[in-house]
Amino acid sequence: MNSVFYKKLGQNIKNRRKELKLTQQQLADKMNISLNFMGKIEVAFSKPSLDTLIEIAAALDTTVSELTKF
């Protein structure tokens, strides 16, 4: 269950990032995190904390609620 959640979350983050025409590097820079960590979040290898998820949502000009809609 958890792995499915994080895979869908990562896909939603990636989709929103692409809608905004941002690269992983640009999003990572906006958040002041590494490109490696951003990539791992998108493929569900790393699980973001709630604080990080809130920051991702803000950087993508959306809400946590929108990113977690499946």
C-alpha positions in Angstrom: 0.0 0.0 0.0 2.6 2.5 1.0 4.8 1.9 -2.0 1.8 2.4 -4.3 1.0 5.7 -2.6 4.5 7.0 -3.0 4.7 5.9 -6.6 1.5 7.8 -7.4 2.7 10.8 -5.4 5.9 10.8 -7.3 4.1 10.6 -10.6 1.8 13.5 -9.7 4.8 15.6 -8.7 6.5 14.8 -12.0 3.3 15.6 -14.0 2.8 18.9 -12.2 6.5 19.8 -12.7 6.2 19.1 -16.4 3.0 21.1 -16.7 5.1 24.1 -15.4 7.9 23.2 -17.8 10.4 22.8 -15.0 13.3 20.4 -15.0 14.1 18.3 -11.9 17.1 20.5 -11.4 15.0 23.7 -11.5 12.6 22.3 -9.0 15.4 21.1 -6.7 17.0 24.5 -6.9 13.7 26.2 -6.0 13.5 24.0 -2.9 17.2 24.1 -2.1 17.5 20.3 -2.2 19.7 18.0 -4.3 18.8 16.9 -7.8 19.4 13.3 -6.6 16.8 13.6 -3.8 14.3 15.2 -6.1 14.7 12.4 -8.6 14.4 9.8 -5.8 11.1 11.3 -4.7 9.7 11.2 -8.2 10.4 7.5 -8.5 9.4 6.6 -5.0 12.9 5.6 -3.9 12.8 8.3 -1.2 9.7 9.2 0.8 9.4 12.9 1.5 8.5 14.2 5.0 5.3 16.1 5.4 7.4 19.4 5.6 9.2 18.5 2.3 5.9 17.6 0.7 4.4 21.0 1.7 7.5 22.7 0.2 7.2 20.7 -3.0 3.5 21.7 -3.3 4.4 25.4 -2.7 7.2 25.2 -5.3 4.8 23.7 -7.8 2.1 26.3 -7.0 -0.3 23.7 -5.9 -1.5 22.0 -2.7 -0.6 18.8 -0.9 -4.2 17.8 -1.4 -3.9 18.1 -5.2 -0.6 16.1 -5.2 -2.2 13.3 -3.2 -5.3 12.9 -5.3 -5.2 9.5 -7.1 
